[in-house]
Amino acid sequence: MKAVRWGRVLDRTFWISVVLFGLWGVGLLVFLYGWIPHYVRGETVVVPDFRGRPASEVEVRVRQLGMRIEYEATEERFDSRVPAGHVLAQVPVRVSGSRSPGRSAL
């Protein structure tokens, strides 16, 4: 029976593991920097400022721009400077990078 040299076996296993881990790392980098940016391609849209405008006018303008409004009534708000039925706030406010005008408080 031939004696097994464990030092040589472990050395070979170690280097195979290093090479496989390196290949895995290169594959991960190719995936993250090569494929994902092409798959998750965003569109930059400038969102108009609708604060203080009538809700009916805003709804028409938003549809014309091909966007949608998501209403979120988490609280009742009153502002003496803004008439009832007008937009009090919006998220995002005059920023680019969002496809929709965000949530508007009426």
Backbone torsions as a table, in degrees:
resi	resn	phi	psi	omega
1	MET	NA	134.7	-176.5
2	LYS	-86.6	138.4	179.8
3	ALA	-77.4	137.8	-179.5
4	VAL	-90.7	131.3	177.1
5	ARG	-93.3	98.7	-174.6
6	TRP	-64.3	-31.5	178.2
7	GLY	-59.8	-42.8	179.8
8	ARG	-70.8	-39.3	179.5
9	VAL	-64.6	-46.5	-179.9
10	LEU	-67.0	-37.3	178.4
11	ASP	-62.6	-43.5	179.1
12	ARG	-65.8	-42.8	178.3
13	THR	-62.3	-40.5	178.9
14	PHE	-60.4	-48.8	-176.8
15	TRP	-69.3	-33.3	174.3
16	ILE	-64.3	-41.1	178.2
17	SER	-64.3	-41.3	179.2
18	VAL	-62.8	-44.4	-179.9
19	VAL	-64.8	-45.0	179.4
20	LEU	-63.6	-41.6	178.1
21	PHE	-64.2	-40.1	177.2
22	GLY	-62.6	-43.2	177.3
23	LEU	-63.3	-39.6	177.3
24	TRP	-62.6	-42.7	179.5
25	GLY	-63.6	-43.0	177.7
26	VAL	-63.5	-41.7	177.6
27	GLY	-62.1	-40.2	178.0
28	LEU	-63.9	-43.3	178.3
29	LEU	-63.7	-40.9	177.2
30	VAL	-61.8	-41.8	178.9
31	PHE	-63.9	-48.8	-175.1
32	LEU	-69.5	-42.2	-175.4
33	TYR	-98.1	-12.4	-178.3
34	GLY	-106.0	-51.4	-172.7
35	TRP	-88.7	-44.6	-175.0
36	ILE	-59.6	-45.4	179.6
37	PRO	-59.5	-29.4	178.2
38	HIS	-79.8	-29.7	-179.7
39	TYR	-79.9	-40.5	-177.5
40	VAL	-104.5	69.6	-179.0
41	ARG	-96.2	116.8	-178.9
42	GLY	-92.3	164.4	178.4
43	GLU	-119.5	131.8	179.6
44	THR	-88.8	125.1	-179.6
45	VAL	-129.2	130.0	175.9
46	VAL	-83.6	124.6	-177.8
47	VAL	-94.5	122.3	178.6
48	PRO	-65.1	156.8	177.7
49	ASP	-87.2	112.1	-177.3
50	PHE	-101.2	2.7	-177.0
51	ARG	-62.7	133.1	178.3
52	GLY	86.5	-5.3	180.0
53	ARG	-91.6	155.1	177.8
54	PRO	-64.5	142.7	-177.3
55	ALA	-59.5	-38.7	-179.0
56	SER	-65.2	-40.0	178.0
57	GLU	-65.7	-40.7	-179.8
58	VAL	-64.9	-44.0	-179.8
59	GLU	-60.4	-41.7	178.7
60	VAL	-65.0	-46.1	-178.3
61	ARG	-64.5	-39.5	179.6
62	VAL	-64.1	-42.4	177.2
63	ARG	-63.7	-39.2	178.5
64	GLN	-62.1	-33.9	-179.8
65	LEU	-81.5	-4.6	-179.9
66	GLY	76.5	25.8	180.0
67	MET	-110.8	-177.5	176.9
68	ARG	-139.2	158.7	179.1
69	ILE	-109.9	135.1	173.4
70	GLU	-112.2	113.8	179.9
71	TYR	-85.6	135.0	177.8
72	GLU	-134.8	105.8	-179.8
73	ALA	-99.3	88.6	-180.0
74	THR	-94.9	-18.1	-179.9
75	GLU	-159.4	158.7	174.1
76	GLU	-90.1	135.0	-178.5
77	ARG	-129.0	145.8	177.8
78	PHE	-131.1	134.6	175.6
79	ASP	-136.7	118.0	-176.4
80	SER	-66.1	-17.6	-179.6
81	ARG	-85.9	-14.3	-177.3
82	VAL	-117.7	123.6	179.4
83	PRO	-65.2	159.3	177.7
84	ALA	-61.2	141.4	179.0
85	GLY	84.8	5.9	177.5
86	HIS	-107.6	158.2	-177.9
87	VAL	-73.4	123.8	177.5
88	LEU	-87.3	-41.9	-176.8
89	ALA	-152.4	159.0	175.8
90	GLN	-147.2	150.7	177.0
91	VAL	-129.8	122.0	-1.1
92	PRO	-77.8	159.1	179.8
93	VAL	-106.8	108.3	176.9
94	ARG	46.6	50.0	176.3
95	VAL	-125.4	161.8	176.4
96	SER	-105.8	162.4	177.4
97	GLY	110.7	-5.3	179.6
98	SER	-114.6	142.3	-178.8
99	ARG	-85.2	-23.5	179.7
100	SER	-119.1	158.4	-178.9
101	PRO	-72.5	-2.1	177.0
102	GLY	85.1	-157.8	-178.1
103	ARG	-93.7	135.9	179.4
104	SER	-117.7	137.9	176.7
105	ALA	-98.0	121.3	-179.6
106	LEU	-105.8	NA	NA
